[in-house]
Amino acid sequence: MDTPAYVPSASAWKWFPWWIAGGLGVTIAVNIGLIWAAAHSFPGEAATKPYEVGTAYNRVLADAARQAEQGWQVDSAIEAGKVRLRFADKQGAALNALAVTGTIERPVGSTERFQLSFVPVAGGVYQATQPVPALGQWDLKLEAQQGETIFRAARRLITP
């Protein structure tokens, strides 16, 4: 009786180079997708001229010390869809005759900034002439000036 000849079975290892090539292909495709997303999203830049802002930091510290000595205070809120500010001096007396301006922007996401101008409505109270563009969180950066005295502040506001 004849015995059949040994026939080796096909090895799965013959596909190994293709598995490696496929894994590398997936890795390259994912990296290309991440590079595209990074190039087309928020750059993370907090200032338009970050180097100049960094080199002028001593002036920022001096301004902060001067402003702390000045003692002005500001309370901020959103009422009837508009930003309302109340300014007071060290003793709590209302500050009148201020020129107040500001910008409002989202803390995260959209990089749109909206300019605000304020008008006095009562003793030490100023209200924005423009409404807040939408509901949610907003970062308010304001500047108030009375003669040569300048006050700067930043506040987080939330519209209900």
C-alpha positions in Angstrom: 0.0 0.0 0.0 1.2 3.4 -0.9 1.4 6.0 1.7 0.6 9.5 0.7 3.4 12.0 0.4 3.7 14.6 3.1 2.2 18.0 2.0 3.1 20.9 4.2 0.2 23.1 5.2 0.3 26.7 4.2 1.8 28.8 7.0 0.1 31.8 8.4 3.5 33.5 8.7 3.5 34.2 5.0 1.0 37.1 5.8 3.3 38.6 8.5 5.0 41.2 6.2 1.5 42.3 5.0 0.3 42.7 8.6 3.4 44.9 9.4 2.8 47.0 6.2 -0.9 47.3 7.1 -0.2 48.4 10.7 2.3 51.0 9.4 -0.2 52.2 6.9 -2.9 52.7 9.6 -0.3 54.6 11.8 0.7 56.9 8.9 -3.0 57.6 8.1 -3.8 58.5 11.7 -0.7 60.7 11.9 -1.7 62.5 8.7 -5.2 63.1 10.2 -3.8 64.4 13.4 -1.4 66.8 11.6 -4.3 68.1 9.5 -6.4 68.7 12.6 -3.6 70.5 14.4 -2.9 72.7 11.4 -6.6 73.7 11.0 -7.6 74.3 14.7 -6.9 76.8 17.4 -3.2 77.7 17.6 -3.2 78.2 21.3 -1.8 81.7 21.0 -2.9 84.0 23.8 -1.4 87.2 22.6 -0.8 88.6 19.1 2.8 89.5 20.0 3.8 87.0 22.8 7.5 87.8 22.8 6.9 91.6 23.3 4.3 90.8 26.1 6.9 88.6 27.8 9.7 91.1 27.7 7.4 93.9 29.0 6.4 91.8 32.1 8.1 94.2 34.6 5.8 97.0 33.3 2.8 94.7 33.8 3.9 94.1 37.4 4.4 97.8 38.0 0.9 98.6 36.6 -0.6 95.9 38.8 1.1 97.4 41.9 -0.1 100.9 41.0 -3.6 99.6 40.4 -3.7 97.8 43.8 -2.5 101.0 45.5 -5.2 102.9 43.7 -7.8 100.7 45.3 -10.6 100.9 42.7 -13.1 98.0 42.8 -15.5 96.8 40.1 -18.5 94.6 40.4 -19.8 93.1 37.1 -23.0 91.3 36.1 -25.2 90.7 33.1 -28.6 92.2 33.5 -31.3 92.3 30.8 -28.7 90.8 28.3 -26.2 93.7 28.8 -23.0 93.9 30.9 -23.4 96.2 33.9 -20.4 97.5 35.9 -20.3 99.3 39.3 -17.1 101.1 40.1 -16.1 102.2 43.6 -12.9 103.7 45.1 -11.0 102.5 48.2 -13.7 103.9 50.6 -16.6 102.4 48.5 -17.7 105.7 47.1 -19.1 105.6 43.5 -16.7 106.5 40.7 -18.3 108.9 38.2 -17.0 110.5 35.0 -15.2 107.4 33.8 -14.5 106.5 30.2 -15.1 102.7 30.1 -14.5 100.3 27.2 -14.0 96.6 27.0 -14.0 93.4 25.0 -15.9 90.2 25.6 -14.9 86.8 24.2 -15.5 83.2 24.9 -13.0 81.5 27.2 -12.9 78.4 25.1 -13.7 77.6 21.5 -14.5 80.5 19.2 -11.9 83.2 19.0 -14.4 86.0 18.2 -14.0 89.2 20.2 -16.7 91.8 20.6 -16.0 95.4 21.5 -18.1 97.0 24.2 -18.6 100.6 25.0 -20.3 101.7 28.3 -22.5 104.6 29.2 -23.2 105.8 32.8 -26.7 104.9 34.0 -26.4 105.9 37.8 -23.8 106.9 40.3 -20.8 104.7 39.5 -22.8 102.3 37.4 -22.1 101.8 33.7 -23.9 99.7 31.2 -22.8 98.3 27.8 -24.6 99.8 24.8 -24.4 96.4 23.0 -26.1 93.2 24.3 -24.1 90.1 25.0 -24.1 88.1 21.7 -25.2 84.7 23.1 -25.8 82.7 26.3 -23.0 81.0 28.2 -19.6 81.9 29.6 -17.8 85.1 28.6 -14.5 86.7 29.5 -14.7 90.4 30.0 -11.6 92.6 29.7 -12.3 96.2 30.6 -10.5 99.5 30.9 -11.7 102.5 32.8 -10.0 105.9 32.7 -10.4 109.0 34.7 -8.0 111.7 33.7 -4.5 110.1 33.8 -5.7 107.2 36.0 -6.3 103.9 34.2 -7.9 100.8 35.7 -7.8 97.4 34.0 -9.7 94.3 35.0 -10.8 90.9 33.7 -13.9 89.1 34.8 -15.6 85.8 33.9 -19.3 86.3 33.3 -22.1 83.8 32.8 -25.3 84.6 31.0 -28.2 82.5 32.3 
